[in-house]
């Protein structure tokens, strides 16, 4: 789920997107999404490769700080 107003929603991630790469690096058992995102700084622009509506596409997002839980 992508919650309205969340950093993911604000970055352009949509419900049903499958993120396969962060900055060109594949998500796999050695590199999970959190680890790859964590290698970048808040405010940095990062290219994500997503599988959306049956097609792979690359989107550029600006990372923002996750809200406090």
C-alpha positions as CSV (number, residue, x, y, z in Angstrom):
1,X,0.0,0.0,0.0
2,X,1.1,3.5,-0.7
3,X,-0.4,5.9,1.9
4,X,-1.5,9.3,0.7
5,X,0.9,12.0,1.8
6,X,3.7,9.5,2.5
7,X,7.2,10.0,1.2
8,X,6.6,7.2,-1.3
9,X,3.4,8.8,-2.6
10,X,5.0,12.2,-2.8
11,X,7.9,10.7,-4.8
12,X,5.4,9.3,-7.4
13,X,5.2,5.7,-6.2
14,X,1.8,4.2,-7.0
15,X,-0.2,1.4,-5.5
16,X,0.9,-1.8,-7.3
17,X,4.3,-0.6,-8.3
18,X,7.1,-3.1,-7.8
19,X,10.4,-1.5,-7.3
20,X,13.2,-3.6,-8.9
21,X,16.2,-1.2,-8.8
22,X,17.4,1.8,-6.8
23,X,20.0,3.9,-8.6
24,X,20.6,1.2,-11.1
25,X,21.3,-1.4,-8.4
26,X,19.0,-4.5,-8.4
27,X,17.0,-5.4,-5.3
28,X,17.9,-9.0,-4.4
29,X,18.5,-11.1,-1.3
30,X,21.8,-9.2,-0.6
31,X,20.3,-5.7,-1.3
32,X,16.9,-5.0,0.0
33,X,14.9,-1.9,-0.7
34,X,15.5,-0.3,2.7
35,X,19.3,-0.9,2.5
36,X,19.6,0.6,-1.0
37,X,17.4,3.6,-0.1
38,X,19.5,4.0,3.1
39,X,22.6,4.4,1.1
40,X,21.3,7.8,-0.2
41,X,20.7,11.1,1.6
42,X,17.4,12.9,2.3
43,X,16.9,15.4,-0.6
44,X,19.0,13.4,-3.0
45,X,17.5,12.5,-6.4
46,X,17.5,8.8,-7.1
47,X,16.3,6.8,-10.1
48,X,14.0,3.9,-9.3
49,X,13.2,1.2,-11.8
50,X,9.6,0.1,-11.2
51,X,7.3,-2.5,-12.8
52,X,4.0,-0.6,-13.4
53,X,1.0,-1.7,-15.4
54,X,2.9,-4.5,-17.1
55,X,5.9,-2.4,-18.1
56,X,9.2,-1.6,-16.6
57,X,10.0,2.1,-16.3
58,X,12.4,4.4,-14.6
59,X,11.3,7.3,-12.5
60,X,13.4,9.9,-10.7
61,X,12.4,10.6,-7.1
62,X,13.7,13.0,-4.5
63,X,14.1,11.2,-1.2
64,X,12.4,12.7,1.9
65,X,12.6,11.8,5.5
66,X,10.2,9.1,6.8
67,X,7.7,10.4,9.3
68,X,8.2,9.5,12.9
69,X,6.0,6.6,14.0
